[in-house]
Every structure is written in C-alpha cells, then in structure tokens.
C-alpha cells in the first residue's frame, strides 16, 4: 500500500475545504468587524460634528465626518460612507440623540 498517494489525497481534500469554506468565512468575519468599527466611529463623529458645527451645516458636518473616517485609515467606498452617515443621522435624530428640534415622521403606518 502506497501511503504517499493517500496522504496527498487527504492533503488535497483539506486544501479544498480550506479554500472553499474557511477563507470565505474569515473574509466575512473581517468585513463584519470592519463594518462594526465603521459604525462605532461614525456614531462618535456624527455626535461630535453635531456639537461642533451646530444647525444648518449638514454638508460641512458630513464632510468633516468623512475626513475623520479617512484619517483613521478606514478605507470604505465614499458613497457607502455617505449613505451610512445619512442613515445614522436619521436614526440618531429619531432617537433624539441629535437634532432634538427636528420632528421625524413615522412612515410605517
């Protein structure tokens, strides 16, 4: 019996499992961690921008937040970050964390 061929077959199967299952799983974990990190910093920077800039400075606040994200070395698509800022601002406004003078309509009814 040739153990070399059996060992090579087993190693080939293990390699296929690692390539097909483990590597995509690790990549998805990294992406989830990166997204959590982005969410964390966006919340902090949005609140800070709200305090620093005040009312009617929406675009300036957004640009400041985007620059702060870039300064951390977090590399994300600019449109995705912009959309995330818009969504978080709406969420934080609805929760009365920012823009406490703005009334958000509930459109789910």
C-alpha positions in Angstrom: 0.0 0.0 0.0 1.4 3.4 -1.0 0.8 5.9 1.9 2.2 8.7 -0.2 -0.8 8.7 -2.5 -3.3 8.5 0.4 -1.5 11.4 2.2 -1.6 13.5 -1.0 -5.3 12.8 -1.5 -6.0 13.8 2.1 -4.0 17.0 1.8 -5.8 17.8 -1.4 -9.2 17.4 0.3 -8.1 19.5 3.3 -6.8 22.2 0.9 -10.1 22.2 -0.9 -12.0 22.6 2.3 -9.8 25.5 3.5 -10.1 27.3 0.1 -13.8 26.7 -0.3 -15.0 27.3 3.2 -12.6 28.7 5.7 -11.1 31.5 3.7 -14.5 33.0 2.7 -15.6 32.6 6.4 -12.5 34.5 7.6 -13.1 37.2 5.0 -16.7 37.7 6.1 -15.6 38.0 9.7 -13.1 40.7 8.7 -15.8 42.6 6.8 -18.2 42.3 9.8 -15.6 43.6 12.1 -14.7 46.4 9.8 -18.4 47.4 9.5 -18.8 47.4 13.2 -15.7 49.6 13.6 -17.1 52.0 10.9 -20.5 52.1 12.7 -18.8 52.8 16.1 -16.7 55.7 14.7 -19.5 57.2 12.6 -21.7 57.4 15.7 -18.9 59.2 17.6 -18.0 61.5 14.8 -21.6 62.4 14.0 -22.3 63.4 17.6 -19.1 65.4 17.7 -19.9 67.2 14.4 -23.4 68.0 15.7 -21.8 69.6 18.7 -19.0 71.4 16.9 -20.9 72.7 13.9 -24.5 73.4 15.1 -27.5 73.8 13.0 -27.8 74.2 9.2 -24.3 72.9 8.5 -25.3 69.4 7.3 -22.9 69.1 4.3 -20.0 70.6 6.3 -20.7 68.1 9.1 -20.8 65.2 6.7 -17.5 66.2 5.0 -15.9 66.6 8.4 -17.1 63.1 9.4 -15.8 61.6 6.2 -12.4 63.2 6.7 -12.2 61.9 10.2 -13.0 58.3 9.0 -10.3 58.7 6.3 -7.8 59.9 9.0 -8.3 56.6 10.9 -7.2 54.7 7.9 -10.6 53.1 7.4 -10.9 52.5 3.7 -14.5 52.3 2.5 -16.4 53.3 -0.6 -17.1 57.1 -0.3 -20.8 56.6 -1.4 -21.3 53.8 1.1 -19.9 56.0 3.9 -22.1 58.9 2.8 -25.2 56.7 2.8 -24.2 55.3 6.2 -23.9 58.8 7.6 -27.4 59.7 6.2 -28.9 56.6 7.7 -27.3 57.1 11.1 -28.3 60.7 11.2 -31.9 59.7 10.6 -31.6 57.0 13.3 -30.0 59.3 15.8 -32.5 62.1 15.1 -35.4 59.7 15.6 -33.8 58.6 18.9 -33.5 62.3 19.9 -29.7 61.9 20.2 -29.0 64.7 17.6 -31.2 67.3 16.0 -33.6 67.3 19.0 -35.6 70.1 17.5 -36.4 68.1 14.3 -39.6 66.0 14.2 -39.2 62.7 12.4 -42.4 61.4 10.9 -43.1 57.7 11.3 -43.9 56.5 7.8 -44.5 52.8 8.7 -48.2 53.3 9.4 
